[in-house]
């Protein structure tokens, strides 16, 4: 048997010691680095189970995930945001503090460099009391003026046998 600390072959019986909570078989020289197992008792860590507290009768309404797909951000969103901010008399920094976003991000949105994500769009609509989306009817989406983006059929090459 070898010492689990120094690796020396143990002649005779090994000593059981606890080093930093781990039980080891060690030689006589290394037994000084831990406590003898006879006097050591592990600390029990009993955790009381947390009882679930019933929440008041707030019920969330179930939403269909495709409901938001009919809304599309308006093309002049940057102008609407700028006018809404100026109507409130806020600077970019004040609006940023109000919605907890950086002023640089709002500046880029007002310059139409980026489109706001859904969570940011909702914050802007709530704070500035504006509407940035418009409902697109489903038949326009299906039969509309033509989808100009890349489709799966444009990417996939079908092997014919």
C-alpha positions as CSV (number, residue, x, y, z in Angstrom):
1,X,0.0,0.0,0.0
2,X,1.3,3.5,-0.8
3,X,0.9,6.7,1.1
4,X,-1.8,8.8,-0.5
5,X,0.1,12.1,0.2
6,X,3.7,11.4,-0.6
7,X,3.5,8.0,-2.5
8,X,6.0,6.1,-0.3
9,X,5.4,2.4,0.1
10,X,3.8,1.9,3.6
11,X,5.5,-0.9,5.6
12,X,3.1,-2.2,8.3
13,X,-0.3,-0.6,8.8
14,X,-1.4,2.7,7.3
15,X,-2.8,5.4,9.4
16,X,-6.2,6.9,8.6
17,X,-6.3,10.7,8.9
18,X,-8.6,13.4,7.6
19,X,-7.1,16.1,5.6
20,X,-9.4,19.0,4.7
21,X,-12.5,16.7,5.0
22,X,-11.0,13.8,3.0
23,X,-10.2,10.4,4.6
24,X,-6.7,9.3,3.5
25,X,-4.4,6.3,4.2
26,X,-1.0,7.8,5.0
27,X,2.4,6.9,6.3
28,X,3.8,7.9,9.7
29,X,5.5,11.0,8.4
30,X,2.5,12.4,6.6
31,X,0.1,11.7,9.5
32,X,1.0,15.0,11.0
33,X,-0.8,16.8,8.1
34,X,-4.2,15.7,9.2
35,X,-6.3,14.7,12.2
36,X,-6.6,11.2,13.3
37,X,-9.8,9.5,12.2
38,X,-10.8,8.4,15.6
39,X,-11.3,11.9,17.0
40,X,-12.8,13.3,13.8
41,X,-16.5,13.5,13.2
42,X,-18.0,15.0,10.1
43,X,-20.1,18.1,10.4
44,X,-23.7,17.3,9.4
45,X,-25.2,19.9,7.1
46,X,-28.9,19.5,7.5
47,X,-30.9,21.8,5.3
48,X,-34.5,22.3,6.2
49,X,-36.8,21.9,3.2
50,X,-38.3,25.2,2.0
51,X,-42.0,25.1,2.0
52,X,-43.6,26.4,-1.1
53,X,-45.7,29.5,-0.3
54,X,-48.9,29.8,-2.3
55,X,-48.9,32.9,-4.4
56,X,-52.0,35.1,-4.6
57,X,-54.4,34.5,-7.4
58,X,-52.4,36.1,-10.2
59,X,-53.0,34.1,-13.3
60,X,-51.1,34.6,-16.5
61,X,-53.1,34.4,-19.7
62,X,-51.8,31.9,-22.1
63,X,-50.5,33.4,-25.3
64,X,-50.0,31.7,-28.6
65,X,-46.4,32.2,-29.7
66,X,-47.4,33.0,-33.2
67,X,-49.6,36.0,-32.2
68,X,-46.6,38.4,-32.2
69,X,-45.6,37.2,-35.7
70,X,-48.3,39.4,-37.2
71,X,-46.8,42.6,-35.9
72,X,-44.0,44.2,-37.8
73,X,-41.9,47.2,-36.8
74,X,-42.7,50.3,-38.8
75,X,-40.3,51.6,-41.4
76,X,-39.9,55.1,-39.8
77,X,-39.3,53.8,-36.3
78,X,-36.3,56.1,-35.8
79,X,-38.3,59.2,-36.5
80,X,-41.1,58.1,-34.2
81,X,-38.7,57.4,-31.4
82,X,-36.9,60.7,-31.8
83,X,-40.2,62.7,-31.9
84,X,-41.5,60.8,-28.9
85,X,-38.3,61.6,-26.9
86,X,-38.3,65.3,-27.9
87,X,-42.0,65.5,-27.0
88,X,-41.1,64.4,-23.5
89,X,-38.2,66.9,-23.5
90,X,-35.6,64.2,-22.7
91,X,-32.1,63.9,-23.9
92,X,-30.7,60.6,-25.1
93,X,-29.0,60.1,-21.7
94,X,-32.3,60.8,-19.8
95,X,-34.2,58.3,-22.0
96,X,-31.4,55.8,-21.5
97,X,-31.6,56.1,-17.7
98,X,-35.4,55.8,-17.9
99,X,-35.4,52.5,-19.8
100,X,-32.1,51.3,-18.4
101,X,-30.2,51.2,-21.7
102,X,-27.1,53.0,-23.0
103,X,-27.5,56.3,-24.7
104,X,-25.2,55.1,-27.5
105,X,-27.7,52.3,-28.3
106,X,-30.6,54.8,-28.5
107,X,-28.5,57.0,-30.7
108,X,-27.9,54.2,-33.1
109,X,-31.6,53.3,-33.2
110,X,-32.5,57.0,-33.9
111,X,-30.0,57.0,-36.8
112,X,-31.6,53.8,-38.1
113,X,-28.3,52.0,-37.8
114,X,-29.9,49.1,-35.9
115,X,-33.5,48.0,-35.3
116,X,-34.6,47.6,-31.7
117,X,-35.1,44.1,-30.4
118,X,-38.5,43.2,-29.0
119,X,-37.7,43.8,-25.3
120,X,-36.1,47.2,-26.1
121,X,-39.0,48.1,-28.4
122,X,-41.5,47.4,-25.7
123,X,-39.5,49.5,-23.2
124,X,-39.4,52.4,-25.7
125,X,-43.1,52.1,-26.4
126,X,-44.0,52.1,-22.7
127,X,-41.6,54.9,-21.8
128,X,-42.4,57.3,-24.7
129,X,-46.0,56.2,-25.0
130,X,-45.6,55.5,-28.8
131,X,-46.5,52.6,-31.1
132,X,-43.6,51.1,-33.1
133,X,-45.4,48.1,-34.6
134,X,-48.1,47.7,-37.1
135,X,-50.3,44.6,-37.7
136,X,-49.7,42.9,-41.0
137,X,-52.6,40.9,-42.3
138,X,-51.9,37.2,-42.8
139,X,-53.0,37.2,-46.5
140,X,-50.5,39.9,-47.3
141,X,-47.8,37.8,-45.6
142,X,-48.8,34.7,-47.5
143,X,-49.5,36.3,-50.9
144,X,-47.7,39.6,-50.5
145,X,-45.6,41.5,-52.9
146,X,-43.0,38.7,-53.0
147,X,-40.5,37.6,-50.4
148,X,-37.1,38.7,-51.6
149,X,-35.0,36.9,-49.0
150,X,-33.2,33.6,-49.3
151,X,-35.4,30.5,-48.9
152,X,-34.4,27.0,-48.0
153,X,-34.9,25.9,-51.6
154,X,-32.3,28.5,-52.7
155,X,-29.7,26.9,-50.4
156,X,-30.4,23.2,-50.7
157,X,-29.3,21.4,-53.8
158,X,-31.5,18.3,-54.4
159,X,-29.8,15.2,-55.6
160,X,-31.8,13.4,-58.3
161,X,-31.3,9.7,-58.7
